[in-house]
Amino acid sequence: MNGDRSTLSCAEFQAQMAELIGSGEDLAEHPHLKDCDGCRALLADLQTIADAARQLFPSVEPPDEVWEHIESAIKQKQ
């Protein structure tokens, strides 16, 4: 990302938000968020939505038989 991170406008920050979230960066320390109540609130809303979505579709590990069937099917095609 280019430019001085502390002087981003809200539009510039929000345009980069997906990339910033995807980078794993701790956005709480981002200079723009330290000074911008609106973008801080937007980020909090997005985090709430993401947390709720994860609860709707919990990660479930498939039973061992699934992997065995997949392995068997692959071996039959070889």
TIRO-30673 format. One record per residue: residue in three letters; x, y, z of N, C-alpha, C in turn. Coordinates in steps of 0.2 Angstrom, whole numbers, plus 5000, padded with zeros to 4 digits. Example, Ala and Ser with C-alpha at 12.3 -4.5 7.8 and 13.67 -1.06 7.14 Angstrom:
2
ALA506649725039506249785039506649845039/SER506449895035506849955036506450005039/
***
This chain:
78
MET500449945000500050005000500450065000/ASN500250114996500650174996500350235000/GLY500750285001500450345004500550335012/ASP500450395015500450405022499850375025/ARG499850325029499350295032498950335037/SER499250385039498950435044498450485041/THR498550495034498150545031497650515026/LEU497550455027497050425022496350455024/SER495950475019495250495019494850425021/CYS494250435023493850385025493750335019/ALA493550365013493450335007494150295005/GLU494650325006495350285004495450225009/PHE495250235016495350185021494850125019/GLN494250145018493750095017493850055010/ALA494150085005494350054999494950005000/GLN495350015005495849965007495649925013/MET495049925016494949895022494949815021/ALA494649785015494649715014495449695014/GLU495849725010496549705010496849705017/LEU496749755020497049765027496749705032/ILE496149695031495849635035496149575033/GLY496249565027496549505024497249495026/SER497549545027498349545028498449515035/GLY497949515040498049495047498249555051/GLU498349615048498649665052498149685058/ASP498349705063497949725069497749795067/LEU497149805065496849865063496749915068/ALA496649885074496549935080497149985081/GLU497749965078498350005078498450055072/HIS497950045067498050085061497850155063/PRO498350205060498250275062497550305060/HIS497250285055496650315053496150295058/LEU496150235060495650215065495650245072/LYS496250265074496450295080496050365080/ASP495950395074495650465074494950465071/CYS494750405069494050415065493550365068/ASP493050395072492550365075492050325070/GLY491950355064491550325059491850255056/CYS492450255054492750195052492850145057/ARG493050165063493050125069492450085070/ALA491850125070491150095070491050045065/LEU491250065059491150025053491549955054/LEU492149955056492549895057492249855062/ALA491949885068491649845073491049815070/ASP490649845066490049815063490249755059/LEU490749765055490949715050491249655054/GLN491549665060491749605064491249575067/THR490749605069490149575072489749535067/ILE489649555061489349525055489749455054/ALA490449465053490849405052490849355058/ASP490849375064490749335069490049295069/ALA489549335068488849295067488849245061/ALA489149265056489149215050489549155052/ARG490149165055490449105057490049055062/GLN489649085066489149045070488649015066/LEU488449045061487949015057488148945053/PHE488748945051489048895048489748865052/PRO489648835057490148815061490648765057/SER491248765058491748725055491648655058/VAL491548605054491448535056491948495053/GLU492248455056492748405053492348345051/PRO492448325045492048265042492348205045/PRO491948155046492148085049492648055044/ASP493048015047493647985044493447945038/GLU492847915038492547875032492547925026/VAL492447985026492448025021493048035017/TRP493648045021494248045019494447975016/GLU494247915019494347855016494047845009/HIS493447865009493147865002493447904997/ILE493647964999494048004994494647974992/GLU495047944997495647914995495547854990/SER495047814992494847754988494647774981/ALA494347824980494147844973494747874969/ILE495147904973495747934969496147874967/LYS496247824971496647764969496347724964/GLN495647724963495347684958495447724951/LYS495547784951495647824945496347824942/GLN496847804947497547804944497647744940/
***
